[in-house]
Structures are given as C-alpha cells and as structure tokens.
Amino acid sequence: MKPYLHVRQTGSTIGEVEEIRKVIKGLGLRRPGKQVVVANTPSFRGMIKKVMHLVAVEEIATRPEAK
C-alpha cells in the first residue's frame, strides 16, 4: 500500500444526513472540487468508505509540496 491518499470531493452534501456531512468535514473537504491528501491509515480508509459515493480516491507514493 502507498502511504498517502489523494481525496477529491465529487458530490455535494446537500440532502445528506448529518453523519455524512461530519465525515466530509473531518476529511478536510468543504465543497465539490476541493482536494486533500491524507495518510493511508485504517481510520481514514473507514471515513472514506462511508462517503465513497461523494469522493474520488487515488493512492499516491509521496505527499505533494504545498503551494
């Protein structure tokens, strides 16, 4: 497994239950199109699994440099 996950929000949280909204916020996402890089740990994988219908995920080897 690669050490990082690149997560991009593809769907809106409008109409979703509060639990799903909190998971999206916990991942560091705010609105569709936003992207974050998180560690590839069981806790983040579990969060992503709950919102898989709203995000796109890609495993990456290195963390990209901040702008």
Secondary structure, 3 states (H helix, E strand, C coil): CCCEEEEEECCCCCCCCHHHHHHHHHHCCCCCCCEEEEECCHHHHHHHHHCCCCEEEEEECCCCCCC
